[in-house]
């Protein structure tokens, strides 16, 4: 197939064509893991796939314990189905622990001290839920210093060990819980099955995508990624995209409409017009791939300096047309649009309309500024 058809299929996989499950838990389970290092971006990644939902709705849904935030792979925070946190940490998160000793040396910590901090935190969290500040205070009171980057490392390490996880915010405060208390009956697939599960979830939510994309997303070895793909048998299919071999869910190839325009555009997903969408910077739409050329020819403008900080994007029929930044006040949200392509008046109007669902999600009046 050509790149245009592949992009249309990819937008379907990413649940950006008005085809998402009607719940936060359903969306996260579909993806397997969704980038959530920046919590506000992560929440809008969910909200933009749930037309008509508000920030309060998404936060309330996260309180049902079906979804947690933790560091399942690549050393970065994701939304993950709560029942799958244990095996995902054991399969992928454990790879991040390999570099923990070197990091501890830099921070002036030893293994005994780190383990003591984890025990202190575990005791403090029994039967409850603590804010980040309360967690760090408990560790300090237990005799372990949390100055500089030590505190972050200790919170990361306790989650990476499967002792804790990040629960939903209380107000603006990040909170932590004991993983085993939040998830008393975790899923425990064997390693081969786990590789198959993560492969299926990645390619059904990102496909068509390459093996290199999958390796980059999971942080697993090429050998493990190939094994995960093979584990799925006929559930995953190989597709040739203008000479590049990619994988996609067979069900997607059998039932989806590749051409975005023929499917009525992507506007149903977030209320835009003529296939426009307003997506957060850290959405899987961009971050879930190593090769982003299907979506944009201007990656440098979206990730300035290649520093891993992705800007929010305005997308038309799967292609990035502009970036946007927000300014929040009690009276409203002001969005500044920075086009990356030539904009007509029709484009400006369509881009502004695509931002309406975001303002409605926040429950704030919208002002759109164009340069």
WOFEN-V953048 format. One line per field, one symbol per residue. phi: phi as a letter, one per 40 degrees, with the letter a starting at -180 (. if undefined). psi: psi as a letter, one per 40 degrees, with the letter a starting at -180 (. if undefined). Layout:
phi = ???
psi = ???
This chain:
phi = .cccccccccccdcgbbgbcdcadcccccdcgabdadcccccccdccccbdgcbdcccccccccgcbbbabcafgbcbcbddcbddcccccbccccccccccccdccgbbcccccccccccdcccdgaabcdcccccccccchbcbcfccdccccccccccgcbaccdcbgbccbbbcdcccbcbccbccdcccccccccccccbbccacdcccccccgccdccccccccdcfccbbcbcbfgbcbbacdccccbccccccccggbcccagcbfgcbbbcccccdbccbcbbcccabbdcccbdgfcgccccbbbbfgbcbababbbbbccibbbbcbcbbcbccccccccccccdccccccgbcbbbbbc
psi = iidddddddddddeffffeiifidddddddddhhhfdhdddddddddeegheiidddddddeeeeehihageiefihihihdeeddddddddddddededddddddefiiddddddddddddddeheahiiddddddddddeehifibedddddddddddeediihiiihbehiiiihddddgegiigiiddddddddddddddeeihiiddddddddeiiddddddddddebediihihgfehhiiihdddddeihdhdddeeiedddeeaiffiihiidfieddeeidhedddiefddddghefeehhiiihhhfehhdiiiiihhideahhhhhgieihhiddddddddddeddddddefiihhhhi.
